[in-house]
Amino acid sequence: MGRKIKQQEPSASLDVFRSEDFQSWSRVRWLLLLLAPILASSIAAFTRTISGAFVVLVGGSAISAFLFATLSSGVSRSNHGIFVRSQNPLAYWVDVLILTAGYLFIALAGYWLDGTP
């Protein structure tokens, strides 16, 4: 009988800000690049409504962090399970597509907000 090799499973916890993700400047640059449209959208929303700017800034920052963590780690964690890019690429990229759609919506939402009640 052969010896079983224990494969390392991805962590079930949602470690968005792991220290490995921020050890190189190139990864931090990608996160800042993701946050730039969110900041611009938040500023655009601030000219109309303060609460809308807050929602865009906080929501956009959270979605950007999740998208960054998913892309940089190659592991997607959602309600449907944990998907590793190399083992289950279709489910992984579907989750990335959903996060990207949310990111684009929030990035553009600040330009559409209206401050009238």
C-alpha positions in Angstrom: 0.0 0.0 0.0 1.2 3.5 -0.8 1.6 6.2 1.7 -1.2 8.8 1.6 0.0 12.3 1.1 -2.1 14.8 3.0 -3.0 17.7 0.8 -3.1 21.1 2.4 -6.7 22.4 2.3 -7.4 26.1 2.0 -8.4 27.8 5.2 -12.1 28.0 5.8 -11.8 31.4 7.5 -12.0 34.6 5.5 -8.5 36.0 5.8 -8.8 39.1 3.6 -5.8 40.9 5.0 -3.2 38.2 5.3 0.3 39.5 5.8 1.5 37.5 2.7 -0.7 39.6 0.5 1.1 42.8 1.6 4.7 41.8 1.7 5.5 43.0 -1.8 4.9 46.5 -3.1 3.5 45.2 -6.3 0.6 43.6 -4.6 -0.2 46.7 -2.6 -0.1 48.7 -5.8 -2.8 46.4 -7.3 -5.0 47.0 -4.2 -4.5 50.8 -4.5 -5.3 50.6 -8.2 -8.5 48.8 -7.4 -9.4 51.5 -4.8 -8.8 54.5 -7.1 -12.1 54.3 -9.0 -13.9 53.7 -5.7 -12.4 56.9 -4.3 -13.3 58.9 -7.4 -16.9 57.6 -7.3 -17.1 58.4 -3.6 -16.0 62.0 -4.3 -18.5 62.3 -7.1 -21.3 61.0 -4.7 -20.1 63.4 -2.0 -21.0 66.4 -4.1 -24.6 65.2 -4.0 -25.1 63.3 -0.8 -22.8 62.5 2.1 -24.5 59.2 3.0 -24.2 58.0 -0.6 -20.5 58.8 -0.5 -20.1 56.8 2.7 -21.9 53.8 1.3 -19.8 53.9 -1.9 -16.6 54.3 0.0 -17.2 51.6 2.6 -19.0 49.1 0.3 -16.5 49.7 -2.5 -13.5 49.3 -0.2 -14.9 46.0 1.1 -15.7 44.6 -2.4 -12.2 45.7 -3.6 -10.6 44.0 -0.7 -12.5 40.7 -1.4 -11.7 40.9 -5.1 -8.0 41.6 -4.3 -7.8 38.7 -1.8 -9.5 36.3 -4.3 -7.3 37.2 -7.2 -4.0 37.3 -5.2 -4.5 34.1 -3.4 -6.2 32.0 -6.1 -8.8 30.8 -3.6 -12.5 31.9 -3.7 -14.6 31.6 -0.6 -18.3 32.0 -0.9 -21.6 30.6 0.3 -21.2 27.8 -2.2 -17.9 26.6 -0.9 -14.1 27.1 -1.2 -12.8 27.0 -4.8 -9.2 26.9 -5.7 -8.3 28.3 -9.1 -6.2 25.2 -10.1 -8.6 22.6 -8.9 -12.0 24.1 -9.8 -11.4 26.9 -12.3 -15.0 27.3 -13.5 -16.5 27.9 -10.1 -13.5 30.1 -9.1 -13.9 32.4 -12.2 -17.7 32.6 -11.7 -17.1 33.9 -8.2 -14.5 36.4 -9.5 -17.1 37.5 -12.2 -19.7 38.1 -9.5 -17.2 40.1 -7.4 -16.2 42.1 -10.5 -19.8 42.9 -11.4 -20.3 44.2 -7.8 -17.1 46.2 -8.0 -18.1 47.8 -11.3 -21.6 48.6 -10.0 -20.2 50.3 -6.9 -17.5 52.1 -8.9 -20.1 53.7 -11.1 -22.8 54.2 -8.5 -21.3 57.4 -7.1 -21.9 59.1 -10.5 -25.5 58.1 -10.6 -26.6 59.0 -7.0 -29.0 61.8 -6.6 -29.3 63.7 -3.4 -33.0 64.5 -3.7 -35.3 62.6 -1.3 
